[in-house]
Amino acid sequence: MKLFIDTGSVAEVEELASWGVLSGATTNPSLLAKEEGDPGDIVRRICELVGGPVSAEVVSDRAEGMVEEGRALAGLHPHVVVKVPFSQAGLAATRELTDAGLRVNMTLVFSAAQALLAAEAGATYISCFMGRLDDIGVDSTAVVAEIVAALRPAGVTSQVLAASLRHPMHTVTAARLGCEVATAPGKVLRQMLVHPLTEAGIERFGDDWRARPEFGTWLEGLVDSSKVALS
């Protein structure tokens, strides 16, 4: 499963892209509105940093407007994926955009029935918001499982994108269920780093190494020799 970051912050993408784990990013009008600067410049920079798909969302509620905005957004950078909200107009816009060779991320999908419609309209990604389902007392795991189970036997190429991830277990669940992509805010990705046994183990290894200073000298010499060999 590929990991995307859900953000409108260039600084945050710069930080997490340096980990080498990001395959793409998702943005939305709310996230971009929080940031200073031209939204187009922000989207372009995020595209450059992640080197993969970056969703940029339309705001029109009419199919014609969605198509016009989608074409404009796609022109920002080759990595841009047009993000379209699920609706009758969204389905019509998705079909027109995909027929024109553009990729679409259909967002705000909350059922297998909606996912099947999105797939038939040609969406490249189908985004199901796990956190928002949990917020209203609906089992997000069951919904995502139903979406994956409905799409895979049909042989569609649309990728299930788990979104609105509130904690690391949402990410793990998405992977276990067979989602192709999960997009998480930086906060959740940072939480995935942390485990008390990892921290304790690193501290123990460090203490043991420092107890033998000659080992540190040996490693420094090994590094220097490696640099000479590469020069």
C-alpha positions, -999 to +999 in steps of 0.1 A: +000+000+000+013+035-009+013+063+016+003+098+007+003+128+030-029+149+034-018+185+038-015+219+022+018+227+040+049+228+019+070+228+050+053+196+063+058+179+030+095+188+029+099+173+064+081+140+057+093+136+021+128+134+035+119+101+052+116+084+018+081+070+024+058+092+005+044+083-029+020+112-033-002+138-015-038+150-012-049+185-006-083+202-004-096+238-004-097+238+034-061+227+038-048+252+012-068+280+027-048+277+059-015+284+041+001+317+031+009+321-006-005+313-040-023+279-039-010+271-074+026+275-063+019+254-032+005+226-053+034+227-078+059+226-050+042+196-033+042+178-067+080+184-070+086+172-034+067+139-035+074+131-072+040+114-075+002+121-077-011+152-059-048+157-056-061+192-061-098+197-056-125+216-077-150+238-058-178+242-084-211+223-078-219+221-115-204+195-138-194+221-164-176+242-137-159+211-123-146+202-157-133+237-164-116+239-129-103+204-133-086+212-166-070+243-151-058+224-120-043+196-141-024+223-160-005+232-129+018+202-130+018+167-147+015+151-112-018+168-104-049+145-100-082+163-102-102+158-070-140+158-075-166+153-048-191+125-052-224+137-067-244+134-099-225+164-112-192+149-099-199+117-118-206+135-150-175+157-146-154+126-138-164+109-170-156+140-191-123+145-174-112+109-177-123+108-213-099+137-219-071+117-204-070+133-169-068+114-137-096+119-111-097+113-074-134+110-065-137+120-029-164+118-001-174+082-010-190+064+019-205+032+005-198+004-019-227+015-040-212+050-044-178+034-051-192+013-079-206+044-096-173+062-092-155+033-108-179+032-137-173+070-142-136+062-146-121+075-114-085+067-109-088+069-071-119+064-049-115+081-015-134+067+015-132+088+047-127+064+076-126+090+104-158+107+093-176+073+093-164+066+128-175+100+139-212+091+132-209+057+147-205+037+115-178+010+114-153+024+089-135-010+087-167-027+075-174+000+049-139+000+034-139-038+034-172-038+015-159-013-010-128-034-017-148-066-019-173-050-044-146-035-067-121-063-069-142-091-084-154-066-110-118-062-122-120-024-122-087-004-122-098+023-098-077+024-066-093+025-032-078+054-012-084+054+025-087+090+038-096+109+069-072+087+089-072+097+126-046+074+141-020+048+130-045+018+133-066+034+105-035+031+083-029-005+093-065-014+088-065+001+053-034-020+044-049-052+058-081-046+038-063-042+005-065-005-001-040+006-027-034+040-010-038+056+024-035+093+028-028+106+063-020+139+079+015+146+091+004+140+127-006+105+121+025+097+100+046+109+129+026+088+154+035+058+132+072+063+141+067+059+178+069+027+199+083+026+235+103-006+228+120+010+198+130+040+219+142+018+247+162-004+224+179+026+208+188+039+242+202+005+253+223+001+221+237+036+226+246+030+262+264-003+253+283+013+225+295+043+246+307+018+272+334+008+247+350+040+234+374+020+211+343+009+191+335+045+183+371+050+171+368+019+150+336+031+133+350+065+126+379+049+109+357+027+089+336+057+077+368+076+067+380+045+047+347+043+029+348+079+019+383+075+005+373+045-015+343+064-030+364+095-038 
